[in-house]
Amino acid sequence: MQALDAEATWLAYRSDPLPGDLRIAGAPRLELEIATSGDHGHVTPTLLDMAPDGSTKAISRGFLNLRYREGLEAERPMPAGRFVRATATFSPQDHTVRAGHRIAVVVAGSNTVWAVPDQPPGTRYTLRHGGSRGSALVLPVAR
C-alpha cells in the first residue's frame, strides 16, 4: 500500500503505538458524521496494521453507498452540505495487532479496485472529528 499521506484525496488516521497486543475479532465499524458536496457518493475505508517501520498491512476493507446509509430498503439522497450519521462496516476479521504497531484507517470516497466510483469528479467529503457527535472507529476486541 502507498504511504498514508501519499494520496491527496484520502483521509488517514493512525493511533499511537499500542502498549500491548490487540486482537480484533469480528466486523469493525466506522461510524461517520459526514457531509458531501453532492447528493450521493461512496465511502471506502481500509483498516491497517502499521508496523514501527511505517509499512502497512491491510486488515479489512469496508464500503458504504451513502444513498443507502439507512439500509437497503430505500434509497435516500444525501442532503448536500449537511452532516448526517452513517456507518461503514468492514469485513469481519480475526487479526492481532502486535505491541508497538499502530492501527490506521484510510477513508476514501471511492476505490476503483473495490467499488465503481459513483460520484462526479470534484465531489468533496467532510468528516466531523471528536466529541460526542464526531466520527469514530469501533473495533470488536477479543480479550
C-alpha positions as CSV (number, residue, x, y, z in Angstrom):
1,M,0.0,0.0,0.0
2,Q,1.1,3.6,-0.6
3,A,2.2,5.8,2.2
4,L,-0.9,7.0,4.2
5,D,-0.3,10.6,3.2
6,A,0.6,9.9,-0.5
7,E,-2.9,10.4,-1.9
8,A,-4.4,13.9,-1.5
9,T,-8.0,12.6,-1.6
10,W,-7.5,10.2,1.3
11,L,-8.1,11.0,4.9
12,A,-5.7,9.0,7.0
13,Y,-5.7,8.4,10.8
14,R,-3.3,6.5,12.9
15,S,-3.2,5.5,16.6
16,D,-0.3,5.9,19.0
17,P,1.9,2.7,19.1
18,L,0.0,0.0,21.0
19,P,1.4,-0.8,24.5
20,G,0.3,-4.5,24.1
21,D,-1.1,-6.9,21.6
22,L,-4.7,-6.2,20.5
23,R,-6.9,-8.9,18.9
24,I,-9.6,-7.6,16.5
25,A,-12.2,-10.3,16.2
26,G,-15.4,-9.5,14.3
27,A,-16.6,-6.7,12.0
28,P,-15.1,-3.3,12.8
29,R,-17.3,-0.2,12.1
30,L,-16.5,3.3,11.0
31,E,-19.3,5.5,12.5
32,L,-19.3,8.7,10.5
33,E,-20.6,12.2,10.9
34,I,-20.3,13.1,7.2
35,A,-21.3,15.7,4.7
36,T,-20.8,15.7,0.9
37,S,-21.0,18.4,-1.7
38,G,-23.4,16.3,-3.8
39,D,-26.5,14.1,-3.3
40,H,-24.6,10.8,-3.4
41,G,-21.2,9.1,-3.1
42,H,-19.3,6.2,-1.6
43,V,-17.1,5.7,1.4
44,T,-14.4,3.0,1.1
45,P,-12.4,2.8,4.3
46,T,-9.4,0.5,4.8
47,L,-8.3,-0.7,8.2
48,L,-4.5,-1.2,8.5
49,D,-1.9,-2.7,10.8
50,M,1.1,-0.3,10.7
51,A,4.5,-1.7,11.8
52,P,7.0,0.5,13.6
53,D,9.0,1.0,10.3
54,G,5.9,2.5,8.7
55,S,5.0,-0.4,6.5
56,T,1.3,-1.4,6.4
57,K,-0.8,-4.5,6.0
58,A,-4.5,-4.3,5.2
59,I,-6.6,-5.9,8.0
60,S,-10.0,-5.3,6.4
61,R,-11.9,-3.1,3.9
62,G,-15.4,-1.5,4.2
63,F,-17.8,0.0,1.8
64,L,-20.9,2.2,2.0
65,N,-23.0,3.7,-0.7
66,L,-24.2,6.9,1.0
67,R,-27.7,6.7,-0.7
68,Y,-28.3,3.5,1.4
69,R,-26.9,4.8,4.7
70,E,-30.2,4.0,6.4
71,G,-30.5,0.4,5.0
72,L,-31.0,-1.3,1.7
73,E,-34.8,-1.0,1.7
74,A,-34.9,2.5,0.3
75,E,-32.5,4.9,-1.5
76,R,-32.2,8.3,0.2
77,P,-30.2,11.1,-1.5
78,M,-27.6,12.8,0.7
79,P,-28.6,16.3,1.7
80,A,-25.8,18.2,0.0
81,G,-23.7,20.2,2.5
82,R,-25.5,18.8,5.6
83,F,-23.9,16.4,8.1
84,V,-25.6,13.0,8.5
85,R,-24.8,9.9,10.6
86,A,-23.7,6.8,8.6
87,T,-21.9,3.6,9.4
88,A,-19.4,1.8,7.1
89,T,-19.0,-1.8,8.2
90,F,-15.7,-3.6,7.5
91,S,-15.5,-7.3,6.5
92,P,-15.2,-9.5,9.6
93,Q,-11.6,-10.4,10.6
94,D,-9.6,-12.1,13.3
95,H,-6.3,-10.3,13.4
96,T,-3.8,-9.4,16.2
97,V,-2.1,-6.1,16.0
98,R,1.2,-6.5,17.9
99,A,2.6,-4.3,20.6
100,G,4.5,-1.3,19.1
101,H,2.3,-1.3,16.0
102,R,-0.3,1.3,15.2
103,I,-3.9,0.9,14.0
104,A,-4.6,3.1,11.0
105,V,-7.6,3.8,8.9
106,V,-7.7,5.4,5.4
107,V,-11.0,6.9,4.3
108,A,-11.5,7.4,0.6
109,G,-14.5,8.5,-1.4
110,S,-14.0,5.8,-4.0
111,N,-11.8,2.8,-4.6
112,T,-11.7,1.6,-8.2
113,V,-10.3,-1.8,-7.1
114,W,-13.2,-2.5,-4.7
115,A,-16.1,-0.3,-5.9
116,V,-17.0,1.5,-9.1
117,P,-16.9,5.3,-8.3
118,D,-20.4,6.8,-8.1
119,Q,-19.7,10.5,-7.7
120,P,-18.8,13.2,-10.2
121,P,-15.1,14.4,-10.1
122,G,-14.6,17.1,-7.5
123,T,-17.2,15.7,-5.0
124,R,-16.0,16.9,-1.6
125,Y,-16.4,14.9,1.7
126,T,-16.2,16.4,5.1
127,L,-15.9,14.3,8.3
128,R,-16.5,15.6,11.8
129,H,-14.0,14.5,14.4
130,G,-14.1,14.0,18.1
131,G,-16.8,15.0,20.6
132,S,-20.0,13.1,21.2
133,R,-21.2,13.6,17.6
134,G,-17.9,13.0,15.8
135,S,-16.8,10.1,13.7
136,A,-15.3,7.1,15.4
137,L,-13.7,3.7,14.6
138,V,-15.3,0.9,16.6
139,L,-13.2,-2.2,17.0
140,P,-14.5,-5.6,18.2
141,V,-11.8,-6.6,20.6
142,A,-11.4,-10.1,21.9
143,R,-9.9,-10.4,25.4
